Amino acid sequence: MAGFYLHSNNQESSVEKTKMTAPYQIFRKLPDNKFIWIENIDELQEARGRLDFLSTISDADYILFDPRARTLVPQVATFVRP
């Protein structure tokens, strides 16, 4: 899943890698089928709530990633856009 990692040539690289190890990570899908990291969240319910919120303010697709299991977390749709 190379598309899920940030790349930096400066000294902040190790800080970014540390931030990328939270229990759950939210990514936004870009038009070229790559992903950009949005934020880390510690609790699954909080992460799902954040995804619900993001879906109300944006037409973008978001995914929830669990780096410990190296898997995408299945989403349960709770918001339907009118």
Secondary structure as UniProt FT lines:
FT   HELIX           2..4
FT   TURN            11..12
FT   HELIX           13..19
FT   TURN            20..21
FT   STRAND          24..29
FT   TURN            31..32
FT   STRAND          35..41
FT   HELIX           44..57
FT   STRAND          62..66
FT   TURN            67..70
FT   STRAND          71..72
//
